[in-house]
Amino acid sequence: MKGQKIGFKKNDKVMVMAGKEKGKVGKILKVFPEKDRAVVEKVNYIKKHTRPGGKTSKGGIIEKEAPIHVSNLMLICAKCTDPVRVGRRRLDDGKTVRVCRKCGEILENK
Ligand SMILES: [Zn+2]
């Protein structure tokens, strides 16, 4: 099914591996599985012009994180403290978890 292979979840710690934001580290704020994109905290800021009006906006320019393609992101292993390739492992209770291919650490948020 489309969107099932995105591999990232909210609150994952990731590093940007390509593009102008290369090397930046941040937490995933939101994922868009249908677009294969994710919004990463403090990464890929864009300036956005807003019009006056509405309850929240006075108009002007706001800076906001723009979604970045997930192929540019890699999960960071807390143990290796490096971006790592992610494998999957089935636990005794039948749950599948993401694991670090380097050290075997389970990479799920608690
Ligand atoms: Zn690791």
Backbone and ligand atoms as CSV (ligand in chain L), in Angstrom:
chain,resi,resn,atom,element,x,y,z
A,1,MET,N,N,0.849,-1.206,0.000
A,1,MET,CA,C,0.000,0.000,0.000
A,1,MET,C,C,0.876,1.245,0.000
A,2,LYS,N,N,0.443,2.240,-0.694
A,2,LYS,CA,C,1.219,3.473,-0.781
A,2,LYS,C,C,1.283,4.162,0.574
A,3,GLY,N,N,2.445,4.691,0.867
A,3,GLY,CA,C,2.586,5.423,2.118
A,3,GLY,C,C,2.952,4.560,3.299
A,4,GLN,N,N,3.047,3.255,3.076
A,4,GLN,CA,C,3.330,2.380,4.204
A,4,GLN,C,C,4.827,2.241,4.474
A,5,LYS,N,N,5.630,2.688,3.541
A,5,LYS,CA,C,7.059,2.446,3.676
A,5,LYS,C,C,7.840,3.674,4.147
A,6,ILE,N,N,7.115,4.665,4.559
A,6,ILE,CA,C,7.764,5.920,4.923
A,6,ILE,C,C,8.824,5.724,6.018
A,7,GLY,N,N,8.548,4.864,6.977
A,7,GLY,CA,C,9.581,4.504,7.953
A,7,GLY,C,C,9.854,5.500,9.050
A,8,PHE,N,N,9.219,6.647,9.000
A,8,PHE,CA,C,9.439,7.634,10.041
A,8,PHE,C,C,8.150,7.914,10.793
A,9,LYS,N,N,8.323,8.288,12.035
A,9,LYS,CA,C,7.173,8.621,12.859
A,9,LYS,C,C,7.417,9.939,13.560
A,10,LYS,N,N,6.347,10.504,14.027
A,10,LYS,CA,C,6.436,11.735,14.800
A,10,LYS,C,C,7.381,11.520,15.986
A,11,ASN,N,N,8.174,12.542,16.279
A,11,ASN,CA,C,9.148,12.539,17.372
A,11,ASN,C,C,10.421,11.749,17.093
A,12,ASP,N,N,10.535,11.164,15.908
A,12,ASP,CA,C,11.803,10.528,15.551
A,12,ASP,C,C,12.882,11.590,15.433
A,13,LYS,N,N,14.093,11.221,15.848
A,13,LYS,CA,C,15.212,12.138,15.671
A,13,LYS,C,C,15.923,11.759,14.376
A,14,VAL,N,N,16.036,12.720,13.494
A,14,VAL,CA,C,16.594,12.416,12.176
A,14,VAL,C,C,17.689,13.408,11.789
A,15,MET,N,N,18.492,12.989,10.828
A,15,MET,CA,C,19.471,13.892,10.244
A,15,MET,C,C,19.151,14.062,8.766
A,16,VAL,N,N,19.355,15.288,8.290
A,16,VAL,CA,C,19.159,15.564,6.869
A,16,VAL,C,C,20.427,15.155,6.139
A,17,MET,N,N,20.275,14.316,5.112
A,17,MET,CA,C,21.440,13.742,4.446
A,17,MET,C,C,21.752,14.397,3.106
A,18,ALA,N,N,20.860,15.215,2.629
A,18,ALA,CA,C,21.087,15.832,1.320
A,18,ALA,C,C,20.394,17.179,1.244
A,19,GLY,N,N,20.808,17.943,0.249
A,19,GLY,CA,C,20.173,19.242,0.043
A,19,GLY,C,C,20.844,20.339,0.846
A,20,LYS,N,N,20.219,21.509,0.844
A,20,LYS,CA,C,20.851,22.654,1.484
A,20,LYS,C,C,20.825,22.579,3.006
A,21,GLU,N,N,20.030,21.686,3.548
A,21,GLU,CA,C,19.944,21.542,5.006
A,21,GLU,C,C,20.764,20.346,5.498
A,22,LYS,N,N,21.598,19.843,4.619
A,22,LYS,CA,C,22.415,18.664,4.925
A,22,LYS,C,C,23.138,18.799,6.268
A,23,GLY,N,N,23.073,17.734,7.056
A,23,GLY,CA,C,23.788,17.717,8.323
A,23,GLY,C,C,22.981,18.216,9.507
A,24,LYS,N,N,21.835,18.788,9.233
A,24,LYS,CA,C,21.008,19.277,10.326
A,24,LYS,C,C,20.269,18.136,11.007
A,25,VAL,N,N,20.097,18.303,12.300
A,25,VAL,CA,C,19.421,17.279,13.083
A,25,VAL,C,C,18.163,17.872,13.710
A,26,GLY,N,N,17.120,17.118,13.690
A,26,GLY,CA,C,15.888,17.617,14.302
A,26,GLY,C,C,14.906,16.506,14.579
A,27,LYS,N,N,13.829,16.916,15.200
A,27,LYS,CA,C,12.787,15.979,15.578
A,27,LYS,C,C,11.660,16.086,14.559
A,28,ILE,N,N,11.113,14.958,14.192
A,28,ILE,CA,C,10.001,14.994,13.240
A,28,ILE,C,C,8.736,15.495,13.929
A,29,LEU,N,N,8.175,16.533,13.346
A,29,LEU,CA,C,6.971,17.129,13.920
A,29,LEU,C,C,5.708,16.540,13.297
A,30,LYS,N,N,5.826,16.190,12.032
A,30,LYS,CA,C,4.660,15.702,11.324
A,30,LYS,C,C,5.100,14.900,10.115
A,31,VAL,N,N,4.381,13.842,9.802
A,31,VAL,CA,C,4.682,13.096,8.583
A,31,VAL,C,C,3.498,13.143,7.633
A,32,PHE,N,N,3.846,13.179,6.352
A,32,PHE,CA,C,2.829,13.133,5.306
A,32,PHE,C,C,3.076,11.885,4.475
A,33,PRO,N,N,2.592,10.737,4.935
A,33,PRO,CA,C,2.900,9.460,4.267
A,33,PRO,C,C,2.492,9.447,2.807
A,34,GLU,N,N,1.413,10.098,2.485
A,34,GLU,CA,C,0.943,10.066,1.092
A,34,GLU,C,C,1.845,10.875,0.172
A,35,LYS,N,N,2.659,11.750,0.750
A,35,LYS,CA,C,3.578,12.557,-0.052
A,35,LYS,C,C,5.039,12.155,0.163
A,36,ASP,N,N,5.273,11.192,1.038
A,36,ASP,CA,C,6.632,10.792,1.401
A,36,ASP,C,C,7.436,11.969,1.941
A,37,ARG,N,N,6.785,12.820,2.683
A,37,ARG,CA,C,7.462,13.986,3.238
A,37,ARG,C,C,7.220,14.090,4.728
A,38,ALA,N,N,8.134,14.809,5.385
A,38,ALA,CA,C,7.989,15.016,6.817
A,38,ALA,C,C,8.455,16.424,7.175
A,39,VAL,N,N,7.861,16.972,8.196
A,39,VAL,CA,C,8.303,18.262,8.708
A,39,VAL,C,C,9.246,17.998,9.873
A,40,VAL,N,N,10.445,18.557,9.763
A,40,VAL,CA,C,11.447,18.353,10.802
A,40,VAL,C,C,11.680,19.677,11.528
A,41,GLU,N,N,11.688,19.590,12.838
A,41,GLU,CA,C,11.856,20.771,13.672
A,41,GLU,C,C,13.103,21.570,13.297
A,42,LYS,N,N,12.913,22.843,13.047
A,42,LYS,CA,C,14.000,23.781,12.741
A,42,LYS,C,C,14.772,23.477,11.449
A,43,VAL,N,N,14.174,22.688,10.577
A,43,VAL,CA,C,14.837,22.363,9.318
A,43,VAL,C,C,13.966,22.813,8.149
A,44,ASN,N,N,14.641,23.335,7.137
A,44,ASN,CA,C,13.958,23.735,5.907
A,44,ASN,C,C,12.932,24.857,6.125
A,45,TYR,N,N,13.382,25.886,6.813
A,45,TYR,CA,C,12.522,27.046,7.032
A,45,TYR,C,C,12.209,27.741,5.722
A,46,ILE,N,N,10.988,28.115,5.583
A,46,ILE,CA,C,10.623,28.955,4.443
A,46,ILE,C,C,9.926,30.190,4.962
A,47,LYS,N,N,10.082,31.244,4.231
A,47,LYS,CA,C,9.371,32.473,4.573
A,47,LYS,C,C,8.034,32.443,3.874
A,48,LYS,N,N,7.047,32.748,4.618
A,48,LYS,CA,C,5.709,32.686,4.080
A,48,LYS,C,C,5.017,34.018,4.304
A,49,HIS,N,N,4.450,34.516,3.242
A,49,HIS,CA,C,3.721,35.775,3.375
A,49,HIS,C,C,2.282,35.469,3.761
A,50,THR,N,N,1.825,36.158,4.748
A,50,THR,CA,C,0.440,35.954,5.147
A,50,THR,C,C,-0.331,37.257,4.993
A,51,ARG,N,N,-1.558,37.085,4.719
A,51,ARG,CA,C,-2.410,38.266,4.564
A,51,ARG,C,C,-3.063,38.611,5.878
A,52,PRO,N,N,-3.283,39.877,6.058
A,52,PRO,CA,C,-4.028,40.253,7.263
A,52,PRO,C,C,-5.421,39.639,7.212
A,53,GLY,N,N,-5.930,39.421,8.381
A,53,GLY,CA,C,-7.272,38.859,8.412
A,53,GLY,C,C,-7.314,37.566,9.177
A,54,GLY,N,N,-8.444,37.147,9.551
A,54,GLY,CA,C,-8.576,35.949,10.350
A,54,GLY,C,C,-8.315,36.254,11.804
A,55,LYS,N,N,-8.420,35.254,12.614
A,55,LYS,CA,C,-8.277,35.462,14.058
A,55,LYS,C,C,-6.814,35.485,14.482
A,56,THR,N,N,-5.983,34.733,13.761
A,56,THR,CA,C,-4.625,34.539,14.251
A,56,THR,C,C,-3.589,35.413,13.549
A,57,SER,N,N,-3.911,35.899,12.378
A,57,SER,CA,C,-2.887,36.555,11.587
A,57,SER,C,C,-3.093,38.052,11.436
A,58,LYS,N,N,-2.000,38.754,11.631
A,58,LYS,CA,C,-2.023,40.192,11.387
A,58,LYS,C,C,-1.431,40.501,10.006
A,59,GLY,N,N,-0.960,39.490,9.360
A,59,GLY,CA,C,-0.310,39.688,8.072
A,59,GLY,C,C,1.174,39.882,8.255
A,60,GLY,N,N,1.915,39.721,7.173
A,60,GLY,CA,C,3.362,39.879,7.255
A,60,GLY,C,C,4.054,38.612,6.836
A,61,ILE,N,N,5.281,38.464,7.325
A,61,ILE,CA,C,6.059,37.303,6.932
A,61,ILE,C,C,6.286,36.410,8.145
A,62,ILE,N,N,5.967,35.170,7.993
A,62,ILE,CA,C,6.272,34.225,9.058
A,62,ILE,C,C,7.236,33.184,8.525
A,63,GLU,N,N,8.032,32.640,9.440
A,63,GLU,CA,C,8.925,31.567,9.025
A,63,GLU,C,C,8.377,30.257,9.543
A,64,LYS,N,N,8.423,29.285,8.677
A,64,LYS,CA,C,7.774,28.040,8.989
A,64,LYS,C,C,8.574,26.897,8.387
A,65,GLU,N,N,8.573,25.758,9.066
A,65,GLU,CA,C,9.248,24.600,8.493
A,65,GLU,C,C,8.421,24.064,7.329
A,66,ALA,N,N,9.108,23.784,6.236
A,66,ALA,CA,C,8.437,23.165,5.092
A,66,ALA,C,C,8.742,21.674,5.101
A,67,PRO,N,N,7.818,20.870,4.624
A,67,PRO,CA,C,8.065,19.423,4.597
A,67,PRO,C,C,9.249,19.092,3.691
A,68,ILE,N,N,9.987,18.096,4.085
A,68,ILE,CA,C,11.169,17.684,3.342
A,68,ILE,C,C,10.978,16.219,2.937
A,69,HIS,N,N,11.521,15.857,1.773
A,69,HIS,CA,C,11.311,14.489,1.300
A,69,HIS,C,C,12.035,13.486,2.196
A,70,VAL,N,N,11.355,12.403,2.535
A,70,VAL,CA,C,11.928,11.457,3.498
A,70,VAL,C,C,13.173,10.735,2.982
A,71,SER,N,N,13.360,10.732,1.657
A,71,SER,CA,C,14.568,10.092,1.138
A,71,SER,C,C,15.816,10.879,1.534
A,72,ASN,N,N,15.625,12.116,1.981
A,72,ASN,CA,C,16.753,12.932,2.435
A,72,ASN,C,C,17.017,12.787,3.924
A,73,LEU,N,N,16.231,11.978,4.588
A,73,LEU,CA,C,16.344,11.867,6.038
A,73,LEU,C,C,16.827,10.494,6.458
A,74,MET,N,N,17.577,10.472,7.557
A,74,MET,CA,C,17.965,9.195,8.148
A,74,MET,C,C,17.734,9.250,9.639
A,75,LEU,N,N,17.268,8.159,10.174
A,75,LEU,CA,C,17.011,8.056,11.596
A,75,LEU,C,C,18.330,8.028,12.372
A,76,ILE,N,N,18.337,8.698,13.512
A,76,ILE,CA,C,19.536,8.689,14.332
A,76,ILE,C,C,19.354,7.682,15.464
A,77,CYS,N,N,20.344,6.814,15.609
A,77,CYS,CA,C,20.316,5.831,16.685
A,77,CYS,C,C,20.844,6.480,17.960
A,78,ALA,N,N,20.092,6.354,19.044
A,78,ALA,CA,C,20.476,6.983,20.302
A,78,ALA,C,C,21.775,6.387,20.845
A,79,LYS,N,N,22.017,5.145,20.537
A,79,LYS,CA,C,23.203,4.466,21.041
A,79,LYS,C,C,24.436,4.788,20.198
A,80,CYS,N,N,24.271,4.727,18.884
A,80,CYS,CA,C,25.387,5.035,17.978
A,80,CYS,C,C,25.598,6.549,17.870
A,81,THR,N,N,24.556,7.316,18.186
A,81,THR,CA,C,24.512,8.761,17.972
A,81,THR,C,C,24.906,9.148,16.549
A,82,ASP,N,N,24.552,8.289,15.614
A,82,ASP,CA,C,24.827,8.524,14.201
A,82,ASP,C,C,23.572,8.203,13.397
A,83,PRO,N,N,23.489,8.785,12.209
A,83,PRO,CA,C,22.416,8.334,11.324
A,83,PRO,C,C,22.692,6.902,10.901
A,84,VAL,N,N,21.708,6.064,10.986
A,84,VAL,CA,C,21.931,4.642,10.723
A,84,VAL,C,C,20.855,4.072,9.805
A,85,ARG,N,N,21.187,2.943,9.218
A,85,ARG,CA,C,20.192,2.208,8.437
A,85,ARG,C,C,19.293,1.472,9.415
A,86,VAL,N,N,18.037,1.411,9.032
A,86,VAL,CA,C,17.055,0.843,9.939
A,86,VAL,C,C,16.596,-0.516,9.446
A,87,GLY,N,N,16.584,-1.467,10.353
A,87,GLY,CA,C,16.052,-2.776,10.032
A,87,GLY,C,C,14.771,-2.992,10.821
A,88,ARG,N,N,14.181,-4.117,10.639
A,88,ARG,CA,C,12.972,-4.407,11.398
A,88,ARG,C,C,13.104,-5.735,12.104
A,89,ARG,N,N,12.529,-5.792,13.298
A,89,ARG,CA,C,12.596,-7.024,14.060
A,89,ARG,C,C,11.241,-7.312,14.672
A,90,ARG,N,N,10.888,-8.564,14.676
A,90,ARG,CA,C,9.622,-8.952,15.254
A,90,ARG,C,C,9.865,-9.372,16.689
A,91,LEU,N,N,9.104,-8.777,17.589
A,91,LEU,CA,C,9.260,-9.104,18.999
A,91,LEU,C,C,8.415,-10.325,19.360
A,92,ASP,N,N,8.640,-10.827,20.571
A,92,ASP,CA,C,7.909,-12.012,21.026
A,92,ASP,C,C,6.396,-11.798,21.034
A,93,ASP,N,N,5.993,-10.543,21.283
A,93,ASP,CA,C,4.546,-10.277,21.341
A,93,ASP,C,C,3.947,-10.021,19.951
A,94,GLY,N,N,4.742,-10.221,18.901
A,94,GLY,CA,C,4.226,-10.087,17.546
A,94,GLY,C,C,4.371,-8.693,16.967
A,95,LYS,N,N,4.810,-7.758,17.794
A,95,LYS,CA,C,4.969,-6.393,17.309
A,95,LYS,C,C,6.257,-6.256,16.501
A,96,THR,N,N,6.191,-5.519,15.421
A,96,THR,CA,C,7.398,-5.275,14.630
A,96,THR,C,C,7.965,-3.921,15.020
A,97,VAL,N,N,9.236,-3.910,15.329
A,97,VAL,CA,C,9.875,-2.654,15.718
A,97,VAL,C,C,11.038,-2.350,14.785
A,98,ARG,N,N,11.394,-1.079,14.736
A,98,ARG,CA,C,12.554,-0.674,13.952
A,98,ARG,C,C,13.794,-0.824,14.828
A,99,VAL,N,N,14.829,-1.354,14.234
A,99,VAL,CA,C,16.073,-1.510,14.982
A,99,VAL,C,C,17.237,-0.924,14.191
A,100,CYS,N,N,18.250,-0.531,14.922
A,100,CYS,CA,C,19.477,-0.044,14.312
A,100,CYS,C,C,20.226,-1.230,13.737
A,101,ARG,N,N,20.610,-1.134,12.470
A,101,ARG,CA,C,21.312,-2.256,11.830
A,101,ARG,C,C,22.740,-2.383,12.318
A,102,LYS,N,N,23.221,-1.322,12.942
A,102,LYS,CA,C,24.602,-1.318,13.389
A,102,LYS,C,C,24.723,-1.967,14.760
A,103,CYS,N,N,23.892,-1.520,15.709
A,103,CYS,CA,C,24.052,-2.004,17.083
A,103,CYS,C,C,22.856,-2.808,17.586
A,104,GLY,N,N,21.777,-2.846,16.827
A,104,GLY,CA,C,20.629,-3.636,17.231
A,104,GLY,C,C,19.669,-2.935,18.180
A,105,GLU,N,N,19.975,-1.705,18.527
A,105,GLU,CA,C,19.123,-0.937,19.415
A,105,GLU,C,C,17.728,-0.739,18.802
A,106,ILE,N,N,16.711,-0.883,19.640
A,106,ILE,CA,C,15.354,-0.650,19.157
A,106,ILE,C,C,15.105,0.852,19.031
A,107,LEU,N,N,14.643,1.248,17.857
A,107,LEU,CA,C,14.500,2.677,17.568
A,107,LEU,C,C,13.052,3.134,17.612
A,108,GLU,N,N,12.373,2.784,18.656
A,108,GLU,CA,C,10.989,3.248,18.785
A,108,GLU,C,C,10.905,4.282,19.883
A,109,ASN,N,N,10.016,5.235,19.686
A,109,ASN,CA,C,9.815,6.248,20.712
A,109,ASN,C,C,8.967,5.654,21.839
A,110,LYS,N,N,9.339,6.078,23.043
A,110,LYS,CA,C,8.573,5.545,24.181
A,110,LYS,C,C,7.442,6.489,24.550
L,1,ZN,ZN,ZN,22.814,1.934,16.810
